[in-house]
Amino acid sequence: FFSLALQMARIAVWFFFFVNFLTALVHASMSEGVVSTLTDDNILQEMSGSTDIWLMHFHVDWSFACKRLEKDWELLAKNLRDTVRVVVVAAEQSQHTVQRFRVNTFPTIKVVRMGLVYSYNGPLIYEEIYAFAHGGYMSMEGQQLQAPLAPPPVFAKEDREEL
């Protein structure tokens, strides 16, 4: 009887630790900001009709400056989570999105709000980017978001001419 009681006490202790661990994990994930990734495949679904403010980082893996921004970007997502959606666009996998937003250099940071795009031209410093995303963009003139590129036409075999 004593060994059964000891075994049940061990199970109760493990259960207590497990529940506390899960609670802490859920709380941490809810309190932290999440950096979302936008691609050519999901950008229209995510942003169409959105009234949110979007802070976008156009990122390439080979850029030292882009890599240096990663920790600041996570911190921005955490600190702006109630007001701004913080996202990364993997430029090498999202060529249509890069063209649509007229991105030529990396890293490029933009704010999008209500179909207008505001380009950040300041230093790559957390405090400056935070101020820009938290309303600093409003002193600038936004550019109208370029319409999505049409997909290339698909021709049936019978529509092709032989050369």
N, C-alpha and C positions, 0 to 999 in steps of 0.2 A: 504494500500500500504506500509506503514511504517513497519508493522509487517512482511510482506513478505520479504522486503529488509533485515530486521534484521535476519530473519530465514535463508536467503540465505547467509548472512555474517557469521553466525554461522557454516553453512555447509562448507563454503569455509575455515574457520579456522581449523575445524576438518580434512578436506581433506588435508590441508597443513601439519598438524602435522602427519597424517597417512602416507603420502608420505615420509616425513623426517624420520619417524620411520622405515619404510620399507627399505629406502636407507641405514640407519645406520646399520640395521640388516644384510643386504646383504654384506655391506662393512666389517663388523666385521667377518662374516663367511668366507669371502674370504681371509682376512688378517691373520686369526688364522690358525695354523696348526691343522690338524685333526688326532687323533689317531684312526687308523683303527683296527678292530678286525679280526684276522684270526682264522679259525676253520678247522676241518678235511674236512668240506664240501666245503670251498671256497679257500683253500690255493693253490691248483694246478692251479685253474683258475686265481688267482691273480699273482702268482709268475712264472708260466711256461713261459719260454722265455724272462723273464724280464731282462733288463740290469740295472735296478735301484739298488741302495744300500738300503738294508732293515735293520733297527734297530729293533730287536725283543725282547720283554719282555715276558718271560714265567711266567705267573701269576696264583696264586691260592688265593682264597678269604680268607682262614684262616690264611695266613701269614702276620704278622705285617710288615715285611720288604717289602713285595709286596705292601701293602696298603700305606706305607710311600713313595714309589716311584711314586704313581699316579700323584701327582702335578708336580713333576719333569718331568714325561713322557709327560704330556701335554705341558710343557714349551719346552721340546726337540722337540716335534712335531711342535710347533710354530717357533722355531729358526732354525730348520733344514728343513723346508718345501720345500725349493727350491733344496735341494741336496739329502735328505735321506727320505725314506718312513718309518715312525715310526708306529709300530704296537704292539698290545698286542695279545698274544695267551692265551686264557682261558684254562689252562692245564687240568682241571677236565673234560671239555667237548671236549677235543681234544687229546685223548690218542694216536692215530696214529701219529699225528704231534709231540707230545712229544717224542715218541719212535724214530721217524725218525731223529730228531735233537739231540738225545742222551742226553736228559735232565733228570737229577737225583735229582737236588736240586732246591729250589725256594727261591728267584727269580733267574732266569737265564737270562742273556742278551747275545745276539748273533748278529753279523752283517753277512748278507748274500749278496754276490756280485758275479755274474756270476757263480753260482753253487758252490762257495766255502763258507764255514762257518767258522767264526772267533769267538771264545769264549772270552767274557770279564771276566777277573778275578780280576779286580781292586775294589776299594771301591765304595759303592753305593752313590756316590756324583755326583751331576749334572755336574760340570765342567769336571770331569774325564770321565764320560760317553759321554759327548759332544765331548771331544777330541778324544775318541776312535772311535765314529761314524763318525767324521769329518776327518778321515784319519789315526788315530792312529792304527787301525787294520792292516794297510798295512805293518807294521813292523813285523807282526806275520805270521806264516805259516798257511794257511787255510786248512781245512779238506774238502774233497769231500762230497757233500751232499748225504746222503744215499738214495737209490732208494725207492720210495713209497712202502709200504707194499701191497702185493696182497690181494684182498678181499678173504674171506674164500670161498671155493668151495660150490656151490649149487647143491645138488643132487636131482634128480627127485625121486618120490616115488618108481618107479620101479627099481631104481638103488640100493636101500637099501636092505641089507640082514637082515633077521630076526635072532636074537640071540637065 
